[in-house]
Amino acid sequence: MLLDTASLYFRAYFGVPDSVRAPDGTPVNAVRGLLDFVDRLVRDHRPDELVACMDADWRPRWRVDLIPSYKAHRVAEERAAGPDEEEVPDTLSPQVPVIEAVLDALGVARVGVAGYEADDVIGTFTARAKGPVDIVTGDRDLYQLVDDGRGVRVLYPLKGVGTLQLTDESWLRGKYGVDGRGYADLALLRGDPSDGLPGVPGIGEKTAAKLLAEFGDLAGIMAAVDDPSARLTPSQRRRLDESRPYVEVAPTVVRVASDVPLPEVATAVPRAPRDAAALDGLAARWGLGGSLRRLLTTLAE
């Protein structure tokens, strides 16, 4: 089970009232909400291995160099000179180091790699996996990894993590008309304002799905642009032709990496805390209470 950790702690932050606080009054709603999520996921799905995948770089330079608008709208407007900083609610950002410390003390593998997003870490773990993989994320970009043949599915939270959309190839075909491999091409053509991807003007989701059904993949669609006999409307042909500079670089930006240099980590679900003393200190300092106790019980079982 691969956790898109930031996606989950953002959901926890907005789903749990900020009245949930540490003894000193500091909000810990994201921390406790994430612990509750992990508890529920382990109880319901019983994974053998668990990795909390992190954004070491949420807006990698190699993606921005290809498409400068990539996630540009998420950059904090007021920041010191230096690397881009993502706009994060004031009471969430201080909770992230606490989340990391708690996961480390528990012994839950936590992996982020410089120059890569959590999606890329997830993509690489998935590519290397020898068995089924469940990816837990609220980010539809990771639908591209769905692969029934390898047992890869996305568990997309609908209401917390107690109600999950089990995303497999059948669901994708019913919703978008594509399988996992086709989803990246569809997203590229359609564009994604939340990621600053412009897409091809005039090519929406339904048109993109029809073009992929007709021509197979992005390469097939672009080959059809050069084929006068191909069944494209004049406006589609023109817009695709004018979008060649974007179409040439967008696949590298949209598709998650599968060759990230991952560190060696112990991915087995921990039965007992790696550092019980540190965990006790964190529990007392941040008032983690029942959320941590429930998770420890679930892990021990």
LODOBA-177328 format. One record per residue (C-alpha): y, z, x; residue in one letter. Coordinates in steps of 0.25 Angstrom, whole numbers, plus 2048, in hexadecimal, padded with zeros to 3 digits. Example, Ala and Ser with C-alpha at 12.3 -4.5 7.8 and 13.67 -1.06 7.14 Angstrom:
7EE81F831a/7FC81D837s/
***
This chain:
800800800m/80D7FB806l/81A802801l/8277FB801d/82D808803t/83C805802a/8397FE7F4s/83280B7F0l/83C8157F4y/84780D7EEf/84080E7E1r/83D81C7E3a/84C81F7E5y/8508187D9f/84581D7D0g/84682C7D4v/8528347D0p/85B8387DCd/85A8467D7s/84D8477DEv/85384E7EBr/84F8567F7a/8528657F8p/8608617FFd/8648587F3g/86184B7FAt/85A8407F1p/84C83E7F4v/8488357E8n/8448297F0a/83B8327F9v/8348397EEr/83382C7E5g/82D8257F1l/8238307F3l/81F8307E4d/81E8207E5f/8148227F1v/80C82D7EAd/80B8247DEr/8078187E6l/7FC81F7EEv/7F78267E2r/7F68197D9d/7F180F7E4h/7EA8177EEr/7EE80E7FAp/7E6810807d/7F280D80Fe/80180F80Dl/80D80A814v/81C80D811a/823800816c/83180181Am/83D7F881Cd/8407FA82Aa/84A7EE828d/84D7EB81Aw/8557DF81Dr/84F7D882Ap/8587D0832r/84E7C5833w/84F7C3824r/85E7C4823v/85F7BA82Ed/8587B0825l/85F7B4818i/86B7BC81Bp/86C7C080Cs/85F7C780Dy/8617D5807k/8707D480Ba/8757DA7FEh/86D7E7801r/8747E980Ev/87E7F580Da/88C7F080Ce/8917FC814e/8897FE821r/88B801830a/8897F5839a/87B7F383Bg/86E7EF834p/86F7ED825d/86D7F981De/8677F880Fe/86F7FE803e/86780A800v/86C8157F6p/8728207FDd/86882B7F9t/85C8227FCl/85E81E80As/85D82D80Fp/85082E808q/849823810v/84782B81Dp/841836815v/83882C80Ei/83482781Ce/832835822a/829839816v/82082C817l/81F82F826d/81B83E824a/81183A819l/80A82F822g/80D823819v/80F817822a/81D813822r/820805829v/82D7FE82Bg/82F7F4836v/83C7F083Da/8427E3838g/8397E282By/83A7E681De/82F7EF816a/82B7E280Fd/8277DC81Cd/81F7E9820v/8187E8813i/8157D9815g/80F7DC823t/8067E781Ef/8027DE813t/7FE7D381Ca/7F67DC825r/7EF7E381Aa/7E07E2819k/7DF7E780Bg/7E77E87FEp/7F67EB7FEv/7FF7F17F4d/80E7EF7F7i/8177F97EFv/8257F37EEt/8307F17E4g/8337E47ECd/82E7D77E6r/8307D07F3d/8227D67F7l/81B7CE7ECy/8197C47F6q/80E7CC7FDl/8067CD7F0v/7F87C77F3d/7EC7C97EAd/7E37C37F4g/7E67CF7FEr/7E87D97F3g/7F77DA7F6v/8007DE7EAr/80E7E47E7v/80F7F17DFl/81D7F07D9y/8237FD7D3p/8277FB7C5l/82A80A7C2k/8288127CEg/81B80F7D4v/8138147C8g/8158077C2t/8127FC7CBl/8127ED7C9q/8057E87D1l/80A7DB7D6t/7FF7D17DAd/7FE7C27DAe/7FB7C17CBs/8077C97C8w/8107C17D1l/80B7B47CBr/80D7B97BDg/81B7BE7C0k/8207B37CBy/8167A87CBg/8137AA7D9v/8097B37E2d/80D7BC7EDg/80F7B17F7r/8187A97EEg/8217B57EAy/8287B47F7a/82B7A57F5d/8307A87E7l/8397B37EBa/83F7AA7F6l/84279F7ECl/8477A97E1r/84F7B17EAg/8517C07EAd/85F7C67E8p/85A7D47EBs/8567CF7F9d/8627C57FBg/8597B97FAl/8607AD7F4p/8547A57F0g/8557967ECv/8617947E2p/85B7907D4g/84D7947D8i/84A7A17D0g/83D7A87CEe/83679F7C4k/83A7927CBt/8357987D8a/82879B7D2a/82778D7CCk/82A7877D9l/82078F7E0l/81578C7D6a/81977D7D7e/81A77C7E7f/8117887ECg/81B78F7F5d/82978E7FBl/825784805a/81F77B7FAg/82C77D7F2i/8347787FEm/82B76D801a/82D7687F2a/83C7687F5v/83A75D7FEd/8307557F5d/83774D7EBp/82B74C7E2s/82A75C7E1a/82D7627D4r/83A7687D7l/8477677CEt/8537617D6p/85A76F7D6s/84E7767DBq/84C76C7E6r/85B76D7EAr/85B77C7EAr/84F77D7F2l/8537737FCd/86177A7FDe/85A7877FFs/85178380Br/85978C815p/85679880Cy/847794809v/844792818e/8487A081Cv/8457A880Fa/8367A9811p/8387B181Et/8417BA816v/83A7BB809v/82B7BD80Er/8277CA814v/8237CB822a/8147CD825s/8157CE834d/81D7DB836v/8197E3842p/8147EF83Bl/8127FC842p/804803843e/80480D837v/7FA815830a/7FA810822t/7EF81981Ca/7F5821810v/7F682F816p/7EE83A810r/7F7845816a/80584581Cp/80684082Ar/81084B82Dd/80F856823a/81985F82Aa/824854829a/82085181Bl/82285F817d/83085F81Dg/834853816l/82E858809a/83786580Aa/84385E80Fr/843853805w/83D85A7F9g/8328507F7l/82A8597EEg/8208547E5g/8218457E9s/81C8497F7l/8118527F2r/80C8487E8r/80B83D7F3l/8048477FDl/7FA84A7F2t/7F783B7EFt/7F68387FEl/7EC843800a/7E483E7F4e/
***
